[in-house]
Amino acid sequence: MGRGKRHAQGNRRGVSHDSDRPASDATRVVSAGRRPEWTQGIVNPPVWRASTILYDNVASLRERGSNTHHRLFYGRKGTPTQWALADALTELEPGAAGTFLYCSGVAAVAAALLSVLSPGDELLLVDSAYDPTRGLALGLLKRMGIRTRFYDPLIGAGIAELIGADTKAILMESPGSLTFEVQDVPAIVAAAKARGVTTLIDNTWATPLLFPAIAFGVDLTILACTKYVVGHSDVMLGSVTAAPGHFERLRDTSFQLGQVASPDDCWLASRGLRTMAVRLKQHEASALTIARWLAEQPQVATVLHPALPTCAGHEIFRRDFKGSSGLFSFVLNGGGETERAALIDGLNLFGIGYSWGGFESLALPVDPHRYRSVTRRDDAGPMVRLQIGLEDPDDLIADLAAGLRRFDVAKG
Ligand SMILES: Cc1ncc(COP(=O)(O)O)c(C=O)c1O
């Protein structure tokens, strides 16, 4: 048996080669989705670009049209480049039925919601959702006659009281954007299942490696692959992975919307995926070192990192997550916009910019109160969000220490 063949069979059984021991996450990200029958043994699927696919005759065209799954048909239905990435993401979610890919994380959120909701339905959306997700709910979905009610990220089993006759979906994001509240996903899923409500989660922060959402009972799990899957800050991409019984509707809706992810972007994302487990370990270690250091600084009022007890939902994080990633926020002790800018503007190693999950560190001024409807914060000062990259954490700490000194000087 050739090596490639063994790899492919190992993938499909979800076990490591030559044993029945379940493959670890690090092993699965290396082998997931690799199919020698598509690539003839080339390790990474090359970029297969296509719109037109030619057929030998009318009969073969008709025959192919009746079964297009993982068969070249027309460019919008994908090529092995996209199929391999989608299959890899499915393999990383134990119990999942399939994955569809999108041109961005926001496009993935939109397709997932549109596959579930119809006019007259109600969506329950966590109050700490990513701002453009809120924008989708309050814009397009509202225009379509779909109502949104926001809920407290710490609601847990209390979500049952919000579920009404029209509630069709609950969209979680855990930890939440900017403020990192960890949600009680099992409690919310249990309440939803009891009432036949579909659950969705934006799992971008944890990825399936740190929180296998489908195994936790979630119906549709969304990743902005732009972040940790790609890992190099050079591609926009999204995915939705579905539990059995939910994939067909997701796929049909996505095809009807004309969604297709570029093969070039999928190729880069597949490259990124192979190192995701090892990158996440480093992001985790460095971010924890820096978060703990920040928590001891007098200029810092509080650190919002799910692995620290100062973060709301920390106990749930400890119960449910396999680890943490590299994004968190901290609140400054007093000061305002000018003092915060003094800290951020002089940083040498932290770029100022949106997004996260790449190899480079970023610092961003964030104002979560602008994006909340049913929860209020009473913070001691302005907030900064940090994406901790792969630089040496001691260098990053030195950079932040100088920033905190500038903050002190600006405060006077
Ligand atoms: C939690 C979360 N979800 C979704 C997105 C959207 O992803 P994209 O930028 O690929 O549309 C982002 C982007 O920052 C995000 O932080």
The ligand as an SDF file (V2000), in Angstrom:
LIG
                    3D

 16 16  0  0  0  0  0  0  0  0999 V2000
  -15.5200   36.9640   15.5260 C   0  0  0  0  0  0  0  0  0  0  0  0
  -15.4900   37.3230   14.0810 C   0  0  0  0  0  0  0  0  0  0  0  0
  -16.3530   36.7390   13.2520 N   0  0  0  0  0  0  0  0  0  0  0  0
  -16.3920   37.0370   11.9490 C   0  0  0  0  0  0  0  0  0  0  0  0
  -15.5260   37.9640   11.4130 C   0  0  0  0  0  0  0  0  0  0  0  0
  -15.6470   38.3010    9.9680 C   0  0  0  0  0  0  0  0  0  0  0  0
  -14.6720   37.7050    9.1970 O   0  0  0  0  0  0  0  0  0  0  0  0
  -14.2310   38.3700    7.8040 P   0  0  0  0  0  0  0  0  0  0  0  0
  -13.4360   39.5770    8.1670 O   0  0  0  0  0  0  0  0  0  0  0  0
  -13.4850   37.2920    7.1230 O   0  0  0  0  0  0  0  0  0  0  0  0
  -15.4970   38.7370    7.0740 O   0  0  0  0  0  0  0  0  0  0  0  0
  -14.5830   38.5810   12.2240 C   0  0  0  0  0  0  0  0  0  0  0  0
  -13.6250   39.5710   11.6630 C   0  0  0  0  0  0  0  0  0  0  0  0
  -12.9470   40.2670   12.3830 O   0  0  0  0  0  0  0  0  0  0  0  0
  -14.5860   38.2670   13.5960 C   0  0  0  0  0  0  0  0  0  0  0  0
  -13.7310   38.8790   14.4570 O   0  0  0  0  0  0  0  0  0  0  0  0
  1  2  1  0
  2  3  1  0
  2 15  2  0
  3  4  2  0
  4  5  1  0
  5  6  1  0
  5 12  2  0
  6  7  1  0
  7  8  1  0
  8  9  2  0
  8 10  1  0
  8 11  1  0
 12 13  1  0
 12 15  1  0
 13 14  2  0
 15 16  1  0
M  END
$$$$
